[in-house]
Amino acid sequence: SYREAIVRTCASFGVEAGHELISAVKAAGSANDDWAVTHRVLAGAGVEASLTEVTARFEEVYQGTEDAPGLRRHETLIPSRELLEELARSFKLGIVTGRPRADAERFLREHGVRGCFSAVVCREDGPLKPDPAPVRIAMEQLEARTAWMLGDTPDDVRAAAGAGVVPVGVVPPGQTEDEAAGVWTALEGAGAARVVEADAELGGLFDG
């Protein structure tokens, strides 16, 4: 829903920014801040709006207003709650996200998986990916020396590699064939040790 929020925020400024464009911007890197990504896309289209203005509009689209529910109401959990609970029984799990802590914590609670995660590192905790610092913070909180990190953007992969953990690229669901191929190529190009499709392969990644 964050990517859809970018699309709809741009549309509210009169700019058509399809998911293919957003995927391309994400693939280019340094795109872990969706407010800044939205501002960048709008600026590229000639829209003179401040980051503050763009952020406020984005938050209306994502959080909702008194008159309209926000996109956050439509967010789904990937991977499933069942898989996360299964993994949490065998591994210590952490999250590194560019989202504000309030959004991340609320999402995890609403989907009943907050207890699966021993570390939740958010935008308030340090530099954003691709800087490896937030990954290192998560490793410290988990008291882990080795780890895999799953992510769907080149920034995720680069942050993981920079922190010395194994980066696994994940192609998110809901992509066209061309979009999925582009994401796959971008993740491999960023240095992913392996790339998997979220729908078909994520559960089997941990078998054995």
Phi, psi and omega in degrees: 000338176294319178293320177295326177295324175299312181301312184287326176295316177300318180298325180293340175263007178085018182245127177273116180230097183286171181296330179296319178295316180298319178298321179294320178295317178297319182295333181288342177093172184051047186225037182273348178259105186290334173296313180293323178298315179299315179298320180296316180296316180295317179298321178295335178267005177089011180277125179264088178225143181285160176300324179297316179296316181295318180298317180298317179294317178302315182295326175297318181293316185282311185281328184098167178232182177297333185265340185214134177291150181274166180296337181301336179293342184256006182292144177240164184263126175228120358285185184292159176301321181298317180293318179298318179295321177296315180295321182295339177284340183247335185227157168275127185250146176220163177233137171237116186225152175273003180283155171298150183301320182301318180293314183296313182295319180296316179301313181296320179293315183296332180262005173071027184237009182302324182290349179284342190247125179272345179219131175228106183254124187239180187299334180287346190270352181163190179300154178276157171302144019275004173301133182284352185305313181294331176292319177296322177299316179298318179298320178296316180294327179277349185054046183245144176255336177229150182194162164254145173235124179262134179203158184251012177227157175302328178298321177299313183298315182292322178296318179298311181299320180294333179269000177082021176250164184281119180272126176244119179278140180236122176277116185290158179287170176081014180264150168289168180300318180293319179296317180297319179296321179294319178296316180303312181298318181295320180293317177297318181296331179282348176112019179299135177290333178203150175236134180229161174267132185300317184293316193260331195239351189295316180297319182288348181299331186256005179296136178078000000 
